[in-house]
Amino acid sequence: MDFRRWEPLYEQILEDFGFDRYDDENSVRILEAVTVNSDLRMGDDAAELLGQTVTVVGNAPCLESDIASKGISGTILCSGSAVGRLMSAGYKPDMIFTDLDGDIAPQIEASSMGAFTFIHAHGDNQDLIMRYAGSFKGPVVLTTQSSPSYTVFNYGGFTDGDRAVCFADHFGVKDIRLAGFDFDHPMPKDGSDPDMKLRKLQWAKRILKFLGIC
């Protein structure tokens, strides 16, 4: 999804949640500053790993049962919070899409093993950016939900999982499979507001429907 298609959805999200676009853009500036010594790449570099089939891995409670029943096919794009669960099931992500929430250690481990990490800046993860963004040793792609630039990219999407889907769709992947996606039952997480998470998942579902994925 290019930014012209994404921006109207983004503006609706800002209005729905009462977010401030300035806060999103300020987080981008912080992200750029703390990753100045990282192995920064373009999204096109990561896209070279995309096969004809990708599986996008979300962090819903059903992840393990989805893997057991359907398996994982093609290039693996994983939401940040699900990386530990995916690796425990015997799979390594090719790409990680993260706003640095959730269990960070498996994400850093997968990065050290060569996974591309798409680190996302938004208005309320500035502390996490300052704490963790510089710790990823593998290739890093910087992303925003606001206006992109030459070094910070926006392929659309709101949560980690649907951002991964948007990336694959942007680069023309036709066979996009989902594992660990449940838009009605958020994974419990300490310090997370389940009502807010559910609202975000409803937006993720809306975005995937916009793309014709589900």
PyMOL CGO cylinders between C-alpha atoms (Angstrom):
from pymol import cmd
from pymol.cgo import CYLINDER

trace = [
    CYLINDER, 0.00, 0.00, 0.00, 1.50, 3.33, -0.98, 0.3, 1, 1, 1, 1, 1, 1,
    CYLINDER, 1.50, 3.33, -0.98, 1.12, 6.38, 1.25, 0.3, 1, 1, 1, 1, 1, 1,
    CYLINDER, 1.12, 6.38, 1.25, -1.56, 7.99, -0.90, 0.3, 1, 1, 1, 1, 1, 1,
    CYLINDER, -1.56, 7.99, -0.90, -3.84, 4.99, -0.26, 0.3, 1, 1, 1, 1, 1, 1,
    CYLINDER, -3.84, 4.99, -0.26, -2.81, 4.73, 3.38, 0.3, 1, 1, 1, 1, 1, 1,
    CYLINDER, -2.81, 4.73, 3.38, -3.09, 8.36, 4.50, 0.3, 1, 1, 1, 1, 1, 1,
    CYLINDER, -3.09, 8.36, 4.50, -6.93, 8.55, 4.53, 0.3, 1, 1, 1, 1, 1, 1,
    CYLINDER, -6.93, 8.55, 4.53, -7.03, 5.45, 6.76, 0.3, 1, 1, 1, 1, 1, 1,
    CYLINDER, -7.03, 5.45, 6.76, -4.30, 6.91, 8.94, 0.3, 1, 1, 1, 1, 1, 1,
    CYLINDER, -4.30, 6.91, 8.94, -6.24, 10.14, 9.42, 0.3, 1, 1, 1, 1, 1, 1,
    CYLINDER, -6.24, 10.14, 9.42, -9.30, 8.12, 10.45, 0.3, 1, 1, 1, 1, 1, 1,
    CYLINDER, -9.30, 8.12, 10.45, -7.19, 6.21, 12.99, 0.3, 1, 1, 1, 1, 1, 1,
    CYLINDER, -7.19, 6.21, 12.99, -5.84, 9.46, 14.44, 0.3, 1, 1, 1, 1, 1, 1,
    CYLINDER, -5.84, 9.46, 14.44, -9.36, 10.77, 14.85, 0.3, 1, 1, 1, 1, 1, 1,
    CYLINDER, -9.36, 10.77, 14.85, -10.74, 7.51, 16.26, 0.3, 1, 1, 1, 1, 1, 1,
    CYLINDER, -10.74, 7.51, 16.26, -8.06, 7.14, 18.95, 0.3, 1, 1, 1, 1, 1, 1,
    CYLINDER, -8.06, 7.14, 18.95, -7.31, 10.81, 19.55, 0.3, 1, 1, 1, 1, 1, 1,
    CYLINDER, -7.31, 10.81, 19.55, -3.67, 10.34, 18.52, 0.3, 1, 1, 1, 1, 1, 1,
    CYLINDER, -3.67, 10.34, 18.52, -1.49, 13.30, 17.53, 0.3, 1, 1, 1, 1, 1, 1,
    CYLINDER, -1.49, 13.30, 17.53, 0.36, 13.10, 14.24, 0.3, 1, 1, 1, 1, 1, 1,
    CYLINDER, 0.36, 13.10, 14.24, 3.12, 15.29, 15.68, 0.3, 1, 1, 1, 1, 1, 1,
    CYLINDER, 3.12, 15.29, 15.68, 3.82, 12.63, 18.33, 0.3, 1, 1, 1, 1, 1, 1,
    CYLINDER, 3.82, 12.63, 18.33, 4.19, 9.97, 15.62, 0.3, 1, 1, 1, 1, 1, 1,
    CYLINDER, 4.19, 9.97, 15.62, 6.62, 12.15, 13.70, 0.3, 1, 1, 1, 1, 1, 1,
    CYLINDER, 6.62, 12.15, 13.70, 8.61, 13.06, 16.81, 0.3, 1, 1, 1, 1, 1, 1,
    CYLINDER, 8.61, 13.06, 16.81, 9.06, 9.35, 17.51, 0.3, 1, 1, 1, 1, 1, 1,
    CYLINDER, 9.06, 9.35, 17.51, 10.49, 8.94, 14.03, 0.3, 1, 1, 1, 1, 1, 1,
    CYLINDER, 10.49, 8.94, 14.03, 13.14, 11.55, 14.77, 0.3, 1, 1, 1, 1, 1, 1,
    CYLINDER, 13.14, 11.55, 14.77, 14.09, 9.68, 17.95, 0.3, 1, 1, 1, 1, 1, 1,
    CYLINDER, 14.09, 9.68, 17.95, 14.22, 6.38, 16.04, 0.3, 1, 1, 1, 1, 1, 1,
    CYLINDER, 14.22, 6.38, 16.04, 16.50, 7.86, 13.42, 0.3, 1, 1, 1, 1, 1, 1,
    CYLINDER, 16.50, 7.86, 13.42, 18.81, 9.22, 16.10, 0.3, 1, 1, 1, 1, 1, 1,
    CYLINDER, 18.81, 9.22, 16.10, 19.22, 6.00, 18.09, 0.3, 1, 1, 1, 1, 1, 1,
    CYLINDER, 19.22, 6.00, 18.09, 19.76, 3.78, 15.03, 0.3, 1, 1, 1, 1, 1, 1,
    CYLINDER, 19.76, 3.78, 15.03, 22.44, 5.89, 13.39, 0.3, 1, 1, 1, 1, 1, 1,
    CYLINDER, 22.44, 5.89, 13.39, 24.96, 3.05, 13.90, 0.3, 1, 1, 1, 1, 1, 1,
    CYLINDER, 24.96, 3.05, 13.90, 22.56, 0.25, 12.96, 0.3, 1, 1, 1, 1, 1, 1,
    CYLINDER, 22.56, 0.25, 12.96, 22.66, -1.80, 9.76, 0.3, 1, 1, 1, 1, 1, 1,
    CYLINDER, 22.66, -1.80, 9.76, 19.98, 0.31, 8.11, 0.3, 1, 1, 1, 1, 1, 1,
    CYLINDER, 19.98, 0.31, 8.11, 18.41, -1.03, 4.93, 0.3, 1, 1, 1, 1, 1, 1,
    CYLINDER, 18.41, -1.03, 4.93, 15.65, -0.11, 2.51, 0.3, 1, 1, 1, 1, 1, 1,
    CYLINDER, 15.65, -0.11, 2.51, 12.40, -2.03, 2.38, 0.3, 1, 1, 1, 1, 1, 1,
    CYLINDER, 12.40, -2.03, 2.38, 13.34, -3.07, -1.14, 0.3, 1, 1, 1, 1, 1, 1,
    CYLINDER, 13.34, -3.07, -1.14, 16.30, -4.98, 0.29, 0.3, 1, 1, 1, 1, 1, 1,
    CYLINDER, 16.30, -4.98, 0.29, 14.01, -7.02, 2.53, 0.3, 1, 1, 1, 1, 1, 1,
    CYLINDER, 14.01, -7.02, 2.53, 11.56, -7.53, -0.34, 0.3, 1, 1, 1, 1, 1, 1,
    CYLINDER, 11.56, -7.53, -0.34, 14.20, -9.56, -2.18, 0.3, 1, 1, 1, 1, 1, 1,
    CYLINDER, 14.20, -9.56, -2.18, 13.51, -12.32, 0.37, 0.3, 1, 1, 1, 1, 1, 1,
    CYLINDER, 13.51, -12.32, 0.37, 9.81, -12.50, -0.46, 0.3, 1, 1, 1, 1, 1, 1,
    CYLINDER, 9.81, -12.50, -0.46, 8.72, -15.67, -2.20, 0.3, 1, 1, 1, 1, 1, 1,
    CYLINDER, 8.72, -15.67, -2.20, 5.51, -16.35, -4.06, 0.3, 1, 1, 1, 1, 1, 1,
    CYLINDER, 5.51, -16.35, -4.06, 3.99, -17.42, -0.73, 0.3, 1, 1, 1, 1, 1, 1,
    CYLINDER, 3.99, -17.42, -0.73, 4.40, -15.73, 2.65, 0.3, 1, 1, 1, 1, 1, 1,
    CYLINDER, 4.40, -15.73, 2.65, 3.01, -16.58, 6.05, 0.3, 1, 1, 1, 1, 1, 1,
    CYLINDER, 3.01, -16.58, 6.05, 2.35, -13.65, 8.35, 0.3, 1, 1, 1, 1, 1, 1,
    CYLINDER, 2.35, -13.65, 8.35, 2.51, -14.69, 11.99, 0.3, 1, 1, 1, 1, 1, 1,
    CYLINDER, 2.51, -14.69, 11.99, 0.41, -12.87, 14.58, 0.3, 1, 1, 1, 1, 1, 1,
    CYLINDER, 0.41, -12.87, 14.58, 0.40, -13.19, 18.34, 0.3, 1, 1, 1, 1, 1, 1,
    CYLINDER, 0.40, -13.19, 18.34, -3.15, -14.43, 18.94, 0.3, 1, 1, 1, 1, 1, 1,
    CYLINDER, -3.15, -14.43, 18.94, -3.78, -17.26, 21.42, 0.3, 1, 1, 1, 1, 1, 1,
    CYLINDER, -3.78, -17.26, 21.42, -4.47, -19.60, 18.49, 0.3, 1, 1, 1, 1, 1, 1,
    CYLINDER, -4.47, -19.60, 18.49, -0.92, -19.39, 17.08, 0.3, 1, 1, 1, 1, 1, 1,
    CYLINDER, -0.92, -19.39, 17.08, 0.31, -22.81, 18.20, 0.3, 1, 1, 1, 1, 1, 1,
    CYLINDER, 0.31, -22.81, 18.20, -2.86, -24.56, 17.06, 0.3, 1, 1, 1, 1, 1, 1,
    CYLINDER, -2.86, -24.56, 17.06, -2.65, -22.78, 13.69, 0.3, 1, 1, 1, 1, 1, 1,
    CYLINDER, -2.65, -22.78, 13.69, 0.94, -23.94, 13.25, 0.3, 1, 1, 1, 1, 1, 1,
    CYLINDER, 0.94, -23.94, 13.25, -0.01, -27.50, 14.18, 0.3, 1, 1, 1, 1, 1, 1,
    CYLINDER, -0.01, -27.50, 14.18, -2.97, -27.61, 11.79, 0.3, 1, 1, 1, 1, 1, 1,
    CYLINDER, -2.97, -27.61, 11.79, -1.72, -25.55, 8.85, 0.3, 1, 1, 1, 1, 1, 1,
    CYLINDER, -1.72, -25.55, 8.85, 2.05, -25.31, 9.23, 0.3, 1, 1, 1, 1, 1, 1,
    CYLINDER, 2.05, -25.31, 9.23, 4.13, -22.36, 8.04, 0.3, 1, 1, 1, 1, 1, 1,
    CYLINDER, 4.13, -22.36, 8.04, 4.80, -21.89, 4.33, 0.3, 1, 1, 1, 1, 1, 1,
    CYLINDER, 4.80, -21.89, 4.33, 7.08, -19.62, 2.33, 0.3, 1, 1, 1, 1, 1, 1,
    CYLINDER, 7.08, -19.62, 2.33, 8.75, -16.50, 3.65, 0.3, 1, 1, 1, 1, 1, 1,
    CYLINDER, 8.75, -16.50, 3.65, 7.94, -15.91, 7.32, 0.3, 1, 1, 1, 1, 1, 1,
    CYLINDER, 7.94, -15.91, 7.32, 6.92, -12.41, 8.41, 0.3, 1, 1, 1, 1, 1, 1,
    CYLINDER, 6.92, -12.41, 8.41, 6.37, -12.27, 12.15, 0.3, 1, 1, 1, 1, 1, 1,
    CYLINDER, 6.37, -12.27, 12.15, 4.87, -9.71, 14.49, 0.3, 1, 1, 1, 1, 1, 1,
    CYLINDER, 4.87, -9.71, 14.49, 7.34, -8.78, 17.21, 0.3, 1, 1, 1, 1, 1, 1,
    CYLINDER, 7.34, -8.78, 17.21, 5.44, -10.21, 20.16, 0.3, 1, 1, 1, 1, 1, 1,
    CYLINDER, 5.44, -10.21, 20.16, 5.08, -13.60, 18.44, 0.3, 1, 1, 1, 1, 1, 1,
    CYLINDER, 5.08, -13.60, 18.44, 8.76, -14.18, 17.67, 0.3, 1, 1, 1, 1, 1, 1,
    CYLINDER, 8.76, -14.18, 17.67, 9.47, -16.19, 20.84, 0.3, 1, 1, 1, 1, 1, 1,
    CYLINDER, 9.47, -16.19, 20.84, 6.44, -18.41, 20.29, 0.3, 1, 1, 1, 1, 1, 1,
    CYLINDER, 6.44, -18.41, 20.29, 7.35, -18.95, 16.64, 0.3, 1, 1, 1, 1, 1, 1,
    CYLINDER, 7.35, -18.95, 16.64, 10.92, -19.92, 17.48, 0.3, 1, 1, 1, 1, 1, 1,
    CYLINDER, 10.92, -19.92, 17.48, 9.71, -22.25, 20.23, 0.3, 1, 1, 1, 1, 1, 1,
    CYLINDER, 9.71, -22.25, 20.23, 7.69, -24.02, 17.53, 0.3, 1, 1, 1, 1, 1, 1,
    CYLINDER, 7.69, -24.02, 17.53, 10.87, -24.56, 15.50, 0.3, 1, 1, 1, 1, 1, 1,
    CYLINDER, 10.87, -24.56, 15.50, 10.65, -21.73, 12.96, 0.3, 1, 1, 1, 1, 1, 1,
    CYLINDER, 10.65, -21.73, 12.96, 12.86, -18.67, 12.45, 0.3, 1, 1, 1, 1, 1, 1,
    CYLINDER, 12.86, -18.67, 12.45, 11.35, -15.46, 11.08, 0.3, 1, 1, 1, 1, 1, 1,
    CYLINDER, 11.35, -15.46, 11.08, 12.75, -13.96, 7.90, 0.3, 1, 1, 1, 1, 1, 1,
    CYLINDER, 12.75, -13.96, 7.90, 11.35, -10.58, 8.90, 0.3, 1, 1, 1, 1, 1, 1,
    CYLINDER, 11.35, -10.58, 8.90, 10.11, -9.09, 12.16, 0.3, 1, 1, 1, 1, 1, 1,
    CYLINDER, 10.11, -9.09, 12.16, 7.62, -6.25, 12.35, 0.3, 1, 1, 1, 1, 1, 1,
    CYLINDER, 7.62, -6.25, 12.35, 7.78, -4.61, 15.75, 0.3, 1, 1, 1, 1, 1, 1,
    CYLINDER, 7.78, -4.61, 15.75, 6.98, -1.51, 17.73, 0.3, 1, 1, 1, 1, 1, 1,
    CYLINDER, 6.98, -1.51, 17.73, 9.26, -2.99, 20.42, 0.3, 1, 1, 1, 1, 1, 1,
    CYLINDER, 9.26, -2.99, 20.42, 6.37, -4.04, 22.66, 0.3, 1, 1, 1, 1, 1, 1,
    CYLINDER, 6.37, -4.04, 22.66, 6.17, -7.49, 24.23, 0.3, 1, 1, 1, 1, 1, 1,
    CYLINDER, 6.17, -7.49, 24.23, 9.02, -9.96, 24.77, 0.3, 1, 1, 1, 1, 1, 1,
    CYLINDER, 9.02, -9.96, 24.77, 12.02, -8.21, 23.22, 0.3, 1, 1, 1, 1, 1, 1,
    CYLINDER, 12.02, -8.21, 23.22, 14.78, -10.78, 23.82, 0.3, 1, 1, 1, 1, 1, 1,
    CYLINDER, 14.78, -10.78, 23.82, 13.64, -13.27, 21.11, 0.3, 1, 1, 1, 1, 1, 1,
    CYLINDER, 13.64, -13.27, 21.11, 13.36, -10.39, 18.64, 0.3, 1, 1, 1, 1, 1, 1,
    CYLINDER, 13.36, -10.39, 18.64, 16.94, -9.33, 19.29, 0.3, 1, 1, 1, 1, 1, 1,
    CYLINDER, 16.94, -9.33, 19.29, 18.06, -12.98, 19.04, 0.3, 1, 1, 1, 1, 1, 1,
    CYLINDER, 18.06, -12.98, 19.04, 16.32, -13.45, 15.69, 0.3, 1, 1, 1, 1, 1, 1,
    CYLINDER, 16.32, -13.45, 15.69, 17.90, -10.21, 14.47, 0.3, 1, 1, 1, 1, 1, 1,
    CYLINDER, 17.90, -10.21, 14.47, 21.35, -11.51, 15.40, 0.3, 1, 1, 1, 1, 1, 1,
    CYLINDER, 21.35, -11.51, 15.40, 20.56, -14.59, 13.28, 0.3, 1, 1, 1, 1, 1, 1,
    CYLINDER, 20.56, -14.59, 13.28, 19.97, -12.37, 10.25, 0.3, 1, 1, 1, 1, 1, 1,
    CYLINDER, 19.97, -12.37, 10.25, 16.24, -11.58, 10.30, 0.3, 1, 1, 1, 1, 1, 1,
    CYLINDER, 16.24, -11.58, 10.30, 15.26, -8.20, 8.88, 0.3, 1, 1, 1, 1, 1, 1,
    CYLINDER, 15.26, -8.20, 8.88, 13.67, -6.12, 11.64, 0.3, 1, 1, 1, 1, 1, 1,
    CYLINDER, 13.67, -6.12, 11.64, 11.15, -3.45, 10.71, 0.3, 1, 1, 1, 1, 1, 1,
    CYLINDER, 11.15, -3.45, 10.71, 11.22, -1.10, 13.71, 0.3, 1, 1, 1, 1, 1, 1,
    CYLINDER, 11.22, -1.10, 13.71, 8.12, 1.05, 13.87, 0.3, 1, 1, 1, 1, 1, 1,
    CYLINDER, 8.12, 1.05, 13.87, 7.85, 4.49, 15.44, 0.3, 1, 1, 1, 1, 1, 1,
    CYLINDER, 7.85, 4.49, 15.44, 4.55, 5.80, 16.77, 0.3, 1, 1, 1, 1, 1, 1,
    CYLINDER, 4.55, 5.80, 16.77, 3.56, 8.38, 19.33, 0.3, 1, 1, 1, 1, 1, 1,
    CYLINDER, 3.56, 8.38, 19.33, 3.58, 6.24, 22.46, 0.3, 1, 1, 1, 1, 1, 1,
    CYLINDER, 3.58, 6.24, 22.46, 6.64, 4.02, 22.04, 0.3, 1, 1, 1, 1, 1, 1,
    CYLINDER, 6.64, 4.02, 22.04, 9.37, 6.64, 22.39, 0.3, 1, 1, 1, 1, 1, 1,
    CYLINDER, 9.37, 6.64, 22.39, 10.69, 5.13, 25.64, 0.3, 1, 1, 1, 1, 1, 1,
    CYLINDER, 10.69, 5.13, 25.64, 10.89, 1.68, 24.04, 0.3, 1, 1, 1, 1, 1, 1,
    CYLINDER, 10.89, 1.68, 24.04, 12.69, 3.12, 21.03, 0.3, 1, 1, 1, 1, 1, 1,
    CYLINDER, 12.69, 3.12, 21.03, 15.33, 4.73, 23.22, 0.3, 1, 1, 1, 1, 1, 1,
    CYLINDER, 15.33, 4.73, 23.22, 15.74, 1.55, 25.27, 0.3, 1, 1, 1, 1, 1, 1,
    CYLINDER, 15.74, 1.55, 25.27, 15.83, -1.12, 22.57, 0.3, 1, 1, 1, 1, 1, 1,
    CYLINDER, 15.83, -1.12, 22.57, 16.06, 0.13, 18.98, 0.3, 1, 1, 1, 1, 1, 1,
    CYLINDER, 16.06, 0.13, 18.98, 19.85, 0.29, 18.98, 0.3, 1, 1, 1, 1, 1, 1,
    CYLINDER, 19.85, 0.29, 18.98, 20.17, -3.32, 20.19, 0.3, 1, 1, 1, 1, 1, 1,
    CYLINDER, 20.17, -3.32, 20.19, 19.29, -5.02, 16.90, 0.3, 1, 1, 1, 1, 1, 1,
    CYLINDER, 19.29, -5.02, 16.90, 22.45, -6.28, 15.19, 0.3, 1, 1, 1, 1, 1, 1,
    CYLINDER, 22.45, -6.28, 15.19, 20.90, -7.58, 11.99, 0.3, 1, 1, 1, 1, 1, 1,
    CYLINDER, 20.90, -7.58, 11.99, 19.49, -5.54, 9.10, 0.3, 1, 1, 1, 1, 1, 1,
    CYLINDER, 19.49, -5.54, 9.10, 17.00, -2.89, 10.21, 0.3, 1, 1, 1, 1, 1, 1,
    CYLINDER, 17.00, -2.89, 10.21, 14.27, -1.07, 8.28, 0.3, 1, 1, 1, 1, 1, 1,
    CYLINDER, 14.27, -1.07, 8.28, 12.75, 2.03, 9.90, 0.3, 1, 1, 1, 1, 1, 1,
    CYLINDER, 12.75, 2.03, 9.90, 8.99, 2.53, 9.52, 0.3, 1, 1, 1, 1, 1, 1,
    CYLINDER, 8.99, 2.53, 9.52, 6.38, 5.13, 10.38, 0.3, 1, 1, 1, 1, 1, 1,
    CYLINDER, 6.38, 5.13, 10.38, 2.61, 5.38, 10.17, 0.3, 1, 1, 1, 1, 1, 1,
    CYLINDER, 2.61, 5.38, 10.17, 2.97, 9.04, 9.17, 0.3, 1, 1, 1, 1, 1, 1,
    CYLINDER, 2.97, 9.04, 9.17, 4.73, 10.57, 6.14, 0.3, 1, 1, 1, 1, 1, 1,
    CYLINDER, 4.73, 10.57, 6.14, 7.62, 8.45, 4.83, 0.3, 1, 1, 1, 1, 1, 1,
    CYLINDER, 7.62, 8.45, 4.83, 11.02, 9.79, 3.83, 0.3, 1, 1, 1, 1, 1, 1,
    CYLINDER, 11.02, 9.79, 3.83, 14.07, 8.51, 1.98, 0.3, 1, 1, 1, 1, 1, 1,
    CYLINDER, 14.07, 8.51, 1.98, 15.21, 6.47, 4.99, 0.3, 1, 1, 1, 1, 1, 1,
    CYLINDER, 15.21, 6.47, 4.99, 11.92, 5.85, 6.87, 0.3, 1, 1, 1, 1, 1, 1,
    CYLINDER, 11.92, 5.85, 6.87, 9.26, 3.83, 5.10, 0.3, 1, 1, 1, 1, 1, 1,
    CYLINDER, 9.26, 3.83, 5.10, 5.50, 3.42, 5.25, 0.3, 1, 1, 1, 1, 1, 1,
    CYLINDER, 5.50, 3.42, 5.25, 3.79, 0.50, 3.52, 0.3, 1, 1, 1, 1, 1, 1,
    CYLINDER, 3.79, 0.50, 3.52, 0.55, 0.95, 5.46, 0.3, 1, 1, 1, 1, 1, 1,
    CYLINDER, 0.55, 0.95, 5.46, -0.80, -0.85, 8.48, 0.3, 1, 1, 1, 1, 1, 1,
    CYLINDER, -0.80, -0.85, 8.48, -1.49, -0.12, 12.12, 0.3, 1, 1, 1, 1, 1, 1,
    CYLINDER, -1.49, -0.12, 12.12, -0.55, -3.15, 14.24, 0.3, 1, 1, 1, 1, 1, 1,
    CYLINDER, -0.55, -3.15, 14.24, 2.54, -5.31, 13.77, 0.3, 1, 1, 1, 1, 1, 1,
    CYLINDER, 2.54, -5.31, 13.77, 0.63, -8.08, 12.02, 0.3, 1, 1, 1, 1, 1, 1,
    CYLINDER, 0.63, -8.08, 12.02, -1.29, -6.03, 9.50, 0.3, 1, 1, 1, 1, 1, 1,
    CYLINDER, -1.29, -6.03, 9.50, 1.82, -3.92, 8.76, 0.3, 1, 1, 1, 1, 1, 1,
    CYLINDER, 1.82, -3.92, 8.76, 3.53, -7.16, 7.73, 0.3, 1, 1, 1, 1, 1, 1,
    CYLINDER, 3.53, -7.16, 7.73, 0.60, -8.02, 5.47, 0.3, 1, 1, 1, 1, 1, 1,
    CYLINDER, 0.60, -8.02, 5.47, 0.68, -4.54, 3.95, 0.3, 1, 1, 1, 1, 1, 1,
    CYLINDER, 0.68, -4.54, 3.95, 4.39, -4.92, 3.22, 0.3, 1, 1, 1, 1, 1, 1,
    CYLINDER, 4.39, -4.92, 3.22, 3.92, -8.23, 1.41, 0.3, 1, 1, 1, 1, 1, 1,
    CYLINDER, 3.92, -8.23, 1.41, 0.94, -6.86, -0.51, 0.3, 1, 1, 1, 1, 1, 1,
    CYLINDER, 0.94, -6.86, -0.51, 2.90, -3.72, -1.48, 0.3, 1, 1, 1, 1, 1, 1,
    CYLINDER, 2.90, -3.72, -1.48, 5.53, -5.88, -3.17, 0.3, 1, 1, 1, 1, 1, 1,
    CYLINDER, 5.53, -5.88, -3.17, 2.99, -7.94, -5.07, 0.3, 1, 1, 1, 1, 1, 1,
    CYLINDER, 2.99, -7.94, -5.07, 2.78, -11.18, -3.08, 0.3, 1, 1, 1, 1, 1, 1,
    CYLINDER, 2.78, -11.18, -3.08, -0.47, -12.88, -4.03, 0.3, 1, 1, 1, 1, 1, 1,
    CYLINDER, -0.47, -12.88, -4.03, -0.44, -15.85, -1.64, 0.3, 1, 1, 1, 1, 1, 1,
    CYLINDER, -0.44, -15.85, -1.64, -0.47, -14.29, 1.83, 0.3, 1, 1, 1, 1, 1, 1,
    CYLINDER, -0.47, -14.29, 1.83, -1.34, -16.76, 4.58, 0.3, 1, 1, 1, 1, 1, 1,
    CYLINDER, -1.34, -16.76, 4.58, -2.16, -15.87, 8.17, 0.3, 1, 1, 1, 1, 1, 1,
    CYLINDER, -2.16, -15.87, 8.17, -1.25, -17.77, 11.34, 0.3, 1, 1, 1, 1, 1, 1,
    CYLINDER, -1.25, -17.77, 11.34, -2.01, -16.58, 14.84, 0.3, 1, 1, 1, 1, 1, 1,
    CYLINDER, -2.01, -16.58, 14.84, -4.58, -13.98, 13.83, 0.3, 1, 1, 1, 1, 1, 1,
    CYLINDER, -4.58, -13.98, 13.83, -7.75, -13.51, 15.91, 0.3, 1, 1, 1, 1, 1, 1,
    CYLINDER, -7.75, -13.51, 15.91, -9.36, -10.09, 15.75, 0.3, 1, 1, 1, 1, 1, 1,
    CYLINDER, -9.36, -10.09, 15.75, -11.78, -10.76, 18.60, 0.3, 1, 1, 1, 1, 1, 1,
    CYLINDER, -11.78, -10.76, 18.60, -9.59, -12.33, 21.29, 0.3, 1, 1, 1, 1, 1, 1,
    CYLINDER, -9.59, -12.33, 21.29, -6.42, -10.35, 22.08, 0.3, 1, 1, 1, 1, 1, 1,
    CYLINDER, -6.42, -10.35, 22.08, -3.47, -12.14, 23.64, 0.3, 1, 1, 1, 1, 1, 1,
    CYLINDER, -3.47, -12.14, 23.64, -3.35, -11.15, 27.33, 0.3, 1, 1, 1, 1, 1, 1,
    CYLINDER, -3.35, -11.15, 27.33, -0.35, -8.94, 28.10, 0.3, 1, 1, 1, 1, 1, 1,
    CYLINDER, -0.35, -8.94, 28.10, 0.81, -7.37, 31.34, 0.3, 1, 1, 1, 1, 1, 1,
    CYLINDER, 0.81, -7.37, 31.34, 0.24, -3.62, 31.39, 0.3, 1, 1, 1, 1, 1, 1,
    CYLINDER, 0.24, -3.62, 31.39, -1.90, -3.71, 28.25, 0.3, 1, 1, 1, 1, 1, 1,
    CYLINDER, -1.90, -3.71, 28.25, -5.47, -2.43, 28.13, 0.3, 1, 1, 1, 1, 1, 1,
    CYLINDER, -5.47, -2.43, 28.13, -7.50, -5.28, 26.57, 0.3, 1, 1, 1, 1, 1, 1,
    CYLINDER, -7.50, -5.28, 26.57, -10.24, -2.92, 25.38, 0.3, 1, 1, 1, 1, 1, 1,
    CYLINDER, -10.24, -2.92, 25.38, -7.70, -0.74, 23.59, 0.3, 1, 1, 1, 1, 1, 1,
    CYLINDER, -7.70, -0.74, 23.59, -6.06, -3.80, 22.08, 0.3, 1, 1, 1, 1, 1, 1,
    CYLINDER, -6.06, -3.80, 22.08, -9.41, -5.04, 20.82, 0.3, 1, 1, 1, 1, 1, 1,
    CYLINDER, -9.41, -5.04, 20.82, -10.09, -1.68, 19.17, 0.3, 1, 1, 1, 1, 1, 1,
    CYLINDER, -10.09, -1.68, 19.17, -6.69, -1.85, 17.47, 0.3, 1, 1, 1, 1, 1, 1,
    CYLINDER, -6.69, -1.85, 17.47, -7.39, -5.37, 16.25, 0.3, 1, 1, 1, 1, 1, 1,
    CYLINDER, -7.39, -5.37, 16.25, -10.67, -4.23, 14.74, 0.3, 1, 1, 1, 1, 1, 1,
    CYLINDER, -10.67, -4.23, 14.74, -8.71, -1.65, 12.79, 0.3, 1, 1, 1, 1, 1, 1,
    CYLINDER, -8.71, -1.65, 12.79, -6.26, -4.35, 11.70, 0.3, 1, 1, 1, 1, 1, 1,
    CYLINDER, -6.26, -4.35, 11.70, -9.19, -6.42, 10.44, 0.3, 1, 1, 1, 1, 1, 1,
    CYLINDER, -9.19, -6.42, 10.44, -10.56, -3.39, 8.59, 0.3, 1, 1, 1, 1, 1, 1,
    CYLINDER, -10.56, -3.39, 8.59, -7.19, -2.79, 6.93, 0.3, 1, 1, 1, 1, 1, 1,
    CYLINDER, -7.19, -2.79, 6.93, -6.89, -6.40, 5.79, 0.3, 1, 1, 1, 1, 1, 1,
    CYLINDER, -6.89, -6.40, 5.79, -10.41, -6.27, 4.38, 0.3, 1, 1, 1, 1, 1, 1,
    CYLINDER, -10.41, -6.27, 4.38, -9.40, -3.08, 2.55, 0.3, 1, 1, 1, 1, 1, 1,
    CYLINDER, -9.40, -3.08, 2.55, -6.60, -5.11, 0.93, 0.3, 1, 1, 1, 1, 1, 1,
    CYLINDER, -6.60, -5.11, 0.93, -8.94, -8.01, 0.18, 0.3, 1, 1, 1, 1, 1, 1,
    CYLINDER, -8.94, -8.01, 0.18, -6.94, -10.37, 2.43, 0.3, 1, 1, 1, 1, 1, 1,
    CYLINDER, -6.94, -10.37, 2.43, -9.78, -11.43, 4.73, 0.3, 1, 1, 1, 1, 1, 1,
]
cmd.load_cgo(trace, "trace")
